[in-house]
Amino acid sequence: MIRRPILAIFTVLLLALYADASAVARRDPVEGAWLGTCGTDKEKIDVGFEFYRDAAGKLRVKLTEPILNTFGFENPDEVRREGNRVVVENLFVDLKLEGDTLVGHYPGPRSPATLHRVAALPTEAPVPDLPTGPAPRWQTRLGGEAYAAPVVADGIVYIGTTAGAFDAVDAKDGKIAWAFAVGSPIFGAAAVEGDAVFFASDNGNLYKLDRASGKERWHASIGGGAIARVMPHPAAGDWDWQAARPLVADGVVYIGAADGGFVAIDAATGTRKWRFASGAKIRAGAAIDGDRVVFGSADHFVYSLDRATGAERWRFDTGADVDATPVIHDGRVLIGNRGYGLHSIASDSGQLAWKLFFWGSWVESTPVVRDGVIYIGASDLRRVSAIDPADGRVLWRTDVYGWTWGTPLVTDDRIYAGAAGGTPYAFRHVAGFSTLDRKTGKLLTRWPFPDAGGFQWGIAGSPAAAGDAVIVATIAGSLYAFAMQ
């Protein structure tokens, strides 16, 4: 005869075993860690998923995408299961479970993906301890913040700041040659033509100054002076810190404005020749393509206009805000957008030749083409990339550990890139000035800029060459000169 206490214990054990067996039976075979590759003939990347049940028993997923510096991102949406299908709608992921393999598509767009079970997924590595390279030759503090890229001509650096001053600085020693007070923030780079320098301010004016003295020759209204900016902030997503650089060609200045207008102005007199209305603000420069001028707008379109009249020749819808300057190369318009892509568009027809996906990163860097290779920075991707212009195939990508919004400076055997840092933010971004091997993309040196205490710090604009030196401007408002290596 079994005594009651023993019978009770036996019953509890049976119930526990039954509960465990039921839990095992309910376990979804997709649960656990998966790692594999996705992509196209342009580029293949690693991607990982960890499927798990939350406290409410709902199937969830954590995403690991090393190229986007994402490790264990907890996706808020529930994973949908339909037979052997595994669908994560907000990530545009559609996979099928076939034994110990997941196959299907991943954004790229719709890049073929194959993943296998693994014991653990990759984790974020620390920023490597690299040589810093030579210390800066000089530093010059400017008023306000400097988001604009410096421009160098004949040994003089030209740059404006958010304090509303435009400065001319000697590239040899950093001494300020002259300063011109505008009284309104300057976010865009300048253009030098002959004995004059041109730049635009947030008051809606384009200025022409004498290069030698800094005296104003004329200013002309381009519009958009009443348009407010949303500066980078941890709680804001639509950052607006860029501005159009004037383009001077054949005696005409071409420039876009915050009100969506794109204007042609006589460089000698400041008289407007024509105006074209796009559908949203224009925050980047333009490019000359024969008898046409090409630019992008926040209305998602790239426009090609007749230079003489401003008449539209064609427009191309990129699907997202365009705030990068186009580059014309071999009959193509190369331009990025906030829709995660670099586009190659036929310059005569506006037809898309190819698009390279940047895996969830905005493409605000303006590319540069040298010896048949595209070099370009990125936003959240943190990479400097080398790309084949014929088909968009990636030759290499190198992590420089921060936002690389500017255009890399490319020399015969080196690439110089500035990066901005920011915190708090979803991904790790730290600021620095980096030197890369041009052929392989190997990161050779990195000069770190320490956290300055604000949301962002480091370099927002492009480096500029000044003889045997590289000039960079920091968001904090300083110019630095580094020796070329």
N, C-alpha and C positions, 0 to 999 in steps of 0.2 A: 504494500500500500504506500503510495506517494504522499508524503505530508504536504499540507497546503503551502507552506513557505517555499518548498522546493518546486511545487507545481507552478506557483506564481512566477518564480524566477525563470523556469523553463518557458512559460508563456511569453514573458518579456523578450527573451532571447529569440524566440521564433518570430515575434512581431518585428524585432529589429532586423533580423535576417531578411524577412519579407520586404521591409522598407528599403533595405539596401539593394535587394534584387530589383525592386520596382524602379529605384533611382537609376540603376544601370540600364534597365530596359528603356527608360525615358531619355537617356543621354543621347543627344544628337551626334551622329558620327562626324559632323563637321567641327565640333568643338575641339579646341586645341590650337596649336601654332602651326602656321603654314608659311613657307617662303619659296619664292620663285622669281621668274623674270617675266617682263612684259615689254612691249614696244614693237617697233617696225624696223624696216631696213635702214631708217635714219638713225635710230638709237634704241638700245635695249637697256632697261634698268632693273634693279632688284626691288621687289615689293613683298611685304609680309602682312599677314593677318593673324590675329588671335581672337578666335570666337569663344564666347563664354556666356554663362547665364548670370543675369543680375539678381538682386535680392528678390525681385518679383517673379523670377523664373523666365524673363524674356531674353531671347537670344540677342546678344550684342557683339560688337567687334571693335578691336583696337587696331589702328593702322600704323604700319611702319614703312616709311618710304625714305630711305637714306638720302637720295639725291635732293629731296625737298627738306632735309634736316628734320624729318618727322619720325619720332620714335614713341610707340605706344599711345598714339592719339586716340582718345576715347570718343568714338563717334556717337552722337546723341540719338541717332535713329535706330529703330529696331531692325534686325535682319529678318528678311522674309524668306521662308522656305516653302518651295512648291515641288514636291517629289525630290528629285536630285538637284534641283536648282537652288542656288544661294544668291539672293539679290539684296544689294545695299543701294537703294534708290538714290539717296543724296550724294553718294560717292560715284554713281554711274557704273557700278560694278555688277556684272551678271556672269556667274560662274556655274559650272556643273560638277557635282561630286561623282568621280569615277574611281571607286576604290580608295586608294591613298593618294589620289591626284585631284586637284581642282583645275579645271580648264575653262576658258571663256574669254571675256573681254574686260579691259580696264581702260579708263580714260586715256586718250593719247593722240587723237580720239579713237576709241574702240580698238585699242592695241591688243593683239592676241596675248593671252597670259596663261602660264602653266606654273602651278605651285605644288609643293610636296610637303608632307608632314615633317616638322623639325622639333627638336627638344626645346629650343629657345630662339628668339629673334635677335637681330643685331641691336646694340645699344649705342648711344651717342658717344663718340670718342672726344677726348679733350682737345683743345686747340694745341697744335704741335709747338714745341719749343724750337723756333727757327732762329737763324742769325738775323739780327735787326738791320744789317747793312750800315752804311755811314750815317752818322747823326746829321740832322739838318744843318745846312750852312748858315742859315739865318731864319728868324721868325719875325714877322711884322704883324702887330695887332691892329685890326681895323675896327671901326665902330659897327655895332650890330652883328647880325648873323650873316654868314656867307653860304648861300645855297647855289649861287651862280658859279659857273666854271670860270677860272681865270683865262684870259686871252693874252698871248705874248706877241709883240711885234717890235723888231729893232731894239731888243733889250729892255723893253718896258712892258710891265704887266698891267693890264686893265681889268678892273673888277668893281662891281657895285655890291652893296649890302642892304640888309633890311632897315638899316638906320637912315637910308635915304641919301647916302653919299656915294659918288663914283670916284674911284681912286686910280691914279697912275703911279706905279711903284717901280723903282729901279731893280731889275732882275739881278744885278751884281751884288747888292748889299741890302736890299729890302727897304731902302729909304723912300719915303713918299715924295714923289716929284711934284704933284699937285692933286687937289681934290675939288670936286664940283658938287655943290649941295643941291639936291633935287627936292628934298623934304618929303619924299614918298618912297616906299620900299622898292628895291631893285632885285628881282629874282632871276632875270635872264642874263645870259652871257652877252658880251659886246661883239661888234663887228668892226674891223679896221679896214679902211679903204683909203689909200693914198695918205694925205696929211690929216685925215679926219677919223674920228671914232664915233660909232653909232650905238645907242642902247635905248631900251624902253623901261618905263617905270610904271608902277601900279596906279599912278594918277591918270593913266590913259594917254600919255604922251611919248612920242619918239624924239630923241635928242641927237643932234649932231654937234660935236665939240671939236675944237682945234686940238690936235694931238700934242703939239708942243707946249701950249699954254693952258689947256683945259677950258678956254673961253667958249661960250655957247655961240654957235653960228646960226642955228635955228632950232625950234621945236615944233612938232606938228601933232595934232590929235589923231590917235588911231582908234579911240573908243575903248569902252570897258573899264573906265576909271572908277565906276561905282560898284563894280563886282567885288564882293568880299571873298576872302580866302578861308578855307578850313585847313589850318596848319596841322602837321603830324601830331597826333595825340593818342594815348593808349586806348581811348574809348571811341575814336573816330576811325572810319574805314576809308573815306574818300579823301585822302590826303591831296593837298593842292599847293605844292611848294615850287612849282616850276613856272617858267615864263618863256615866251618866244624870243629867240635870238634874231636880230635883223639879218637879212640876206641882201647883199649889195651886188648888183650885176648890171653892167652896161648903163650906168648912170641912174639906176632905179633901185629903191629900197623896197623889199617885199617883207611883210611881217603880219602875223595874226594877232588878234586881241581877245581879251576875256569875254567880250560880248559876241564872239563868233565871227566877227568881221575879219576879212583878209584884205589888206590894202597894198597898193603900189604907190609909192611916193617918189617924186623927183628928188634925187640925191643932192642936187645943187641948190634947189630953192625951198624944199619942204612942201611943195604943192602936191596935193593928192591927184593921182591920175585916174584911178578907179578903185572900187570896193566890191568885194564878193561876200555874200552872207552865207556862212555855214550854219548848222543847226545848234551849235553849242560852243563853249569856250575853246580857244586855241592856245595851248600851253607849250608848244614846241616850234622849232624853226621849219624852214622850207628848203627845197632843193631845186636847182635849175636842171631841166631836161630839154635841151634844145630850145624850141620856141615855147616851151611850157614851163610852168612852175608847179611844184607838187608839195602838198602839206597834208597833215592829219588833223582831225578835230575830235573833241569829246563827244560829238554826235555819232561816233563809230566809223565815220567815213574817211577814206583817203581821197583827196581831190587832185585832179590835174586841170590846170587852167591855162588859157591862152595868155601869154605874158603881155601882149600888146593891149588886149581889151578886157581881160578878166573873165572872158566867156568860158564856161565849163566844157572841157573836152571829155572827161569821164570821171566817174566816182566809183569807189569800191568799198563795200560794207565789210569791215573786219569783225563786226559783232560785239565790239567793246570800245571803251574810250581809247583814243590814240593820243598819247602825250610823249611821243618820241619823234625825232627829226628823221625824215627819210634820207636814204642814200641811194643814188643812182649808180648802178654798175651793170655793164654789159646788157643794156636794154631792159633791165629790171629795176623796180623800186623795192628796196629792202626797208622794212619798217615793222616795229613791234607794236603791241597794244596791251591793254589790261585784261585781255581775254586769253592770256597765257601763251601767246604765239608770236613767232617771227614770220612775217609774210614776205614772199617774193612775188611781185606783181609785174606783169608785162607793162612796160612804160608807155607803149603805143596804144594799148587797147584797154588796160585796166583789168585784164583777166588774171586770175590767180595761177601762178606756176607751181608753187609749193608752199606749204606751211609747216613749220617745225614747232611742236608742242614743247612748252617749258614746264610741264608737270605741275601746274598749279601756281606758277610764279608769274607775276606781271613782267612784261618786257618793256621797260622804260628807257633802257640804255640805247643810245644811237650807235649803230654798228660802224665799223671802219673796215675797209677792204684793202688788203695789201698782198701783193704777189699771189693773187688768186685765192685768198682765204679771207673769210669773214671773221672778225674778232668782235665780241660783244659781251657786255656785262649782263646782270640780271637783278631781280629784286629779292624775293624770298629764296630763290634758288642759290644765291650767294656765289654763283660760279662765274668765272670768265670762260667763255667758250670759243672754240675754233670750229668753223663750219664751212663745208664745201658749198659755194654759191650756186653750183650747177643744179644740185638736187636737195640741198638742206641736210645732207648727212653730217652727223657730228664727228669731228676728228678727235677732239678731246674736250673735257671740261675740268676745270680746277677750282676747288673750294678756296675762297679767300676770306670766309668766315664772317662776312658782313654784307649789307646791301651794296651792290655795285651798280649804282644808277648811272654813273658817268660812262663816257666812251674810253676804253683802254687806250693808252698811249703806246704805239707799236714802233719799235726801232728795228734795226737789222737783225738783232738776235735776242732782244729782250722785249717784255711787255710790262708796263707799269699800270697799276690799277689802285684806285682809292676805294675804301669801303667805309660805310657808316654803321654804327652800332645803335642798339635801342633796347630799352627795358623799362617796364615790363612788356613782354611780347610773347606770342605763341611759340616762336622759334628763337634760338640763340643767334644774336647778331652782335659781333664785336667789331670795333673800328680798327683800321690799319691802312698802311701804305705798303703794297706788295710788289715784288719783282718776280716775274716768271720767265722761264726759258721759252722762247717763242716757238721752237720746233716741237717740244714735247709737252709744254704746259706745266712743267715741274715748278713748284713754288720754291724759289731760291732764298728770298729774304722777306721779312715782314716787320715793319716798324709799327708797334701798337700805339694807338691813341687811347689813353685811359678814359674811363667813364667820367664825364664832366658833371654828372649830377642831374642833368635834365633827361627828358625822354630819349632824345637822340644826340649823338655826338659823332665826331669823325668827319669824313669827306663825303659830300653829296654830289659834287660836280666832277668834271673830268680833269685829269692831270694835263699840264701843258709843258711843252719843251721850251727851254730857254738856253740855247747853246749846249753846254755839257751838264745842265741842271734840269730837274723836273720841278715845276711849281704846282703846288696843291693849295686849296683853300679849305678850311675847316668850318663846320657849321657854327662853332663857337666864335668865329670871326677873325681867324688868323691866317696869314699866308706863310707857307713854308717853302724853302728851296732845298731839295735833296740832290746829291750828286748822282748823275747817271752811272750805272755800273757796267 
